[in-house]
Amino acid sequence: MREIVLDTETTGFDPESGDRIVEIGAVELWNHMATGETYHVYINPERSMPEEAFGVHGIGPDLLDTPRPPEKGEVTLKDKPVFAKVGQGFLDFIQDSKLVIHNASFDMKFLNAELRWMGLPQLPMDQALDTLAIARKRFPGSPASLDALCRRFNIDNTNRVLHGALLDSEILAEVYLELIGGRQPDFGLSTSAATAGGGGDDWRPTARQTPLASKITAEERAAHETFVEKLGENALWTRA
């Protein structure tokens, strides 16, 4: 099962009022395990950068009303591609995989607005899995921000001084695995499997080339067939 943990950074809150996406970051999971495959792009929004948005993510000092050179951790955008140059590549990366997003309605409305302006297919809302909704259901009445969930699950987010789409996606991937039952749903076998397979950090789980042999004995199989015969022709096991 392929899933894409995704985050965006924008110039504001409403694409219909002229706000645009300035960064997309995404992390690929395969059967709930990170594969090492990521998608990351900065985007020229073709507009100015509001001071409020800049204060959140530190992207685009060259697009402020009073432009200035970037400081440490800040990214300029005038030389970055516009969404029309990256939109198809983004769709090619996510494909029809489930999109794991914190506050999915926000990111989805921006992505679909940008795709619509390009004449590209829209992303259905049921393709998105909202970790904010999951957290609120699991911990009603408790803070459910990404930072709050990191504190709850003891996940290190000390590098998150400013919001950043790829870093937030990597952190959200850890939070998501905790929300669905544990940081290592594969019982911690991913590291040993990667070492044994010689794939290192790029290891990706795949189906077995040769299925495991059945553990059912001949006597057990015969006993089951006898039992099914006694149930008559409408037994569930006789249906195609």
C-alpha positions in Angstrom: 0.0 0.0 0.0 1.5 3.3 -1.2 0.8 6.5 0.8 2.1 10.0 0.3 2.6 12.2 3.4 2.2 15.8 2.1 2.4 19.4 3.2 2.3 22.8 1.5 3.3 26.3 2.4 1.4 29.2 0.9 1.1 33.0 0.8 -2.1 33.0 2.8 -5.3 31.2 3.6 -7.5 31.5 0.5 -6.6 30.7 -3.1 -9.8 32.3 -4.4 -8.5 35.6 -3.0 -5.2 35.4 -4.8 -3.1 33.3 -2.4 -0.8 30.7 -4.0 1.4 27.7 -3.1 5.1 28.5 -2.6 6.3 25.0 -1.4 5.3 21.4 -1.7 7.0 18.6 0.3 6.0 14.9 0.2 7.3 11.7 1.6 6.5 8.2 0.2 5.4 5.4 2.5 5.0 1.8 1.5 3.0 -0.4 3.9 3.5 2.4 6.5 7.3 2.5 6.1 9.3 5.4 4.6 11.0 4.3 1.4 13.4 7.3 1.2 11.6 8.6 -1.9 10.5 12.3 -1.5 9.1 15.1 -3.6 10.1 18.7 -2.9 9.8 21.9 -4.8 9.7 25.7 -4.2 7.3 27.6 -6.4 7.2 31.2 -7.6 3.7 32.4 -6.7 3.8 35.3 -9.2 2.7 37.7 -6.5 4.1 39.5 -3.4 4.7 37.7 -0.1 2.6 39.0 2.9 4.6 39.7 6.0 2.3 37.4 8.0 3.0 34.4 5.8 6.7 35.1 5.6 6.8 35.1 9.4 5.5 31.5 9.4 7.7 29.9 6.8 10.6 32.3 6.0 10.1 31.8 2.3 10.3 34.6 -0.2 12.2 37.6 1.3 12.6 38.8 -2.4 8.8 39.0 -2.8 8.1 41.2 0.3 6.8 44.7 -0.2 10.3 45.8 0.8 12.5 43.0 -0.7 15.8 42.1 1.0 18.5 39.5 0.6 17.8 36.1 2.3 19.1 35.4 5.8 19.9 31.9 7.1 17.1 29.4 6.5 15.2 31.7 4.1 14.5 30.8 0.5 14.1 33.3 -2.4 11.4 32.5 -5.0 11.8 34.8 -8.0 14.2 32.2 -9.7 11.9 29.2 -8.8 9.5 27.6 -11.3 5.8 28.6 -11.4 3.2 26.0 -10.6 2.5 25.4 -14.3 6.0 24.0 -14.7 5.7 21.5 -11.8 2.0 20.6 -11.6 2.2 17.6 -13.9 5.3 16.3 -12.2 3.5 16.6 -8.9 0.6 14.5 -10.2 3.1 12.0 -11.6 4.6 11.6 -8.2 1.5 11.2 -6.1 -0.4 9.1 -8.7 -3.6 7.7 -7.1 -2.0 7.1 -3.7 -3.7 8.0 -0.5 -2.5 11.5 0.6 -1.8 11.8 4.4 -2.2 15.5 5.3 -2.6 17.4 8.6 -5.7 19.6 8.1 -6.3 18.2 4.7 -9.0 20.6 3.6 -6.5 23.5 3.6 -3.9 21.8 1.4 -6.4 20.2 -0.9 -8.2 23.4 -1.7 -4.9 25.0 -2.7 -3.7 22.1 -4.7 -7.0 21.8 -6.5 -7.1 25.5 -7.2 -3.6 25.4 -8.8 -4.5 22.3 -10.8 -7.8 23.8 -11.9 -6.0 27.0 -13.2 -3.7 24.7 -15.2 -6.6 22.6 -16.6 -5.3 19.5 -14.9 -7.5 16.9 -13.1 -8.7 17.7 -9.6 -7.8 15.6 -6.5 -10.9 14.0 -4.9 -11.2 14.8 -1.2 -11.6 11.0 -0.5 -8.0 10.6 -1.7 -6.9 12.5 1.4 -6.5 11.2 4.9 -6.7 14.0 7.5 -4.4 13.3 10.5 -5.9 16.3 12.3 -9.3 14.6 12.3 -7.7 11.4 13.4 -5.9 13.1 16.3 -9.1 14.9 17.4 -11.0 11.7 17.4 -8.3 9.8 19.4 -7.7 12.6 21.8 -10.9 14.7 22.1 -10.4 18.0 23.8 -6.6 17.9 23.6 -4.3 20.1 21.3 -4.0 18.5 17.9 -1.4 20.7 16.2 1.6 19.0 14.7 3.8 20.4 17.5 1.4 19.2 20.2 1.4 15.7 18.7 5.2 15.6 18.5 5.2 16.4 22.3 2.6 13.7 22.9 4.5 11.0 21.0 8.0 12.2 22.0 9.0 13.0 18.4 12.0 15.3 18.0 10.9 18.5 16.1 13.7 20.7 17.4 14.6 21.6 13.8 11.2 23.0 13.2 12.0 26.6 13.9 10.0 27.7 10.8 7.4 25.8 8.9 8.9 23.9 5.9 6.9 21.6 3.7 9.4 18.7 3.4 10.5 18.8 7.1 6.8 19.0 8.2 6.0 16.0 5.9 8.8 14.0 7.5 7.6 14.8 11.0 4.0 14.1 10.0 5.0 10.7 8.7 6.2 9.8 12.2 3.1 11.3 13.9 0.9 9.4 11.4 2.5 6.1 12.3 2.0 6.7 16.0 -1.7 7.7 15.4 -2.4 4.4 13.6 -0.7 2.3 16.2 3.0 2.7 16.6 6.1 4.1 15.0 7.1 0.6 13.8 4.0 -1.2 12.6 6.3 -3.7 10.8 7.5 -4.8 14.3 10.9 -3.2 13.7 11.9 -5.5 10.8 12.5 -2.8 8.3 16.1 -2.2 9.3 17.1 -5.9 9.4 15.3 -6.5 6.1 17.1 -3.6 4.5 20.4 -4.9 5.7 19.7 -8.4 4.5 18.5 -7.3 1.1 21.5 -5.1 0.5 19.3 -2.1 -0.3 20.5 0.2 2.4 18.4 3.4 2.9 16.7 2.9 -0.5 15.3 -0.4 0.4 11.6 -0.8 -0.4 9.4 -3.7 0.7 8.1 -5.9 -2.2 6.0 -8.9 -2.5 7.6 -12.4 -2.0 8.8 -14.0 -5.2 7.9 -17.4 -3.9 4.8 -17.6 -1.6 5.3 -19.3 1.8 4.3 -22.9 2.0 0.9 -23.6 3.7 1.1 -24.7 7.3 -2.1 -26.7 7.0 -1.5 -30.5 7.2 -3.2 -33.0 4.9 -5.2 -34.3 7.8 -6.5 -30.8 8.7 -7.4 -30.1 5.1 -9.3 -33.4 4.9 -11.2 -32.7 8.1 -12.2 -29.3 6.8 -13.5 -30.7 3.5 -15.6 -33.3 5.5 -17.0 -30.5 7.6 -17.9 -28.4 4.6 -19.7 -31.3 2.9 -21.9 -31.6 6.0 -23.0 -28.0 5.5 -24.6 -28.6 2.2 -24.3 -27.1 -1.3 -25.0 -23.5 0.0 -22.0 -23.4 2.3 -19.9 -20.3 2.1 -16.7 -22.3 1.1 -18.5 -23.8 -2.0 -19.2 -20.4 -3.5 -16.9 -19.2 -6.3 
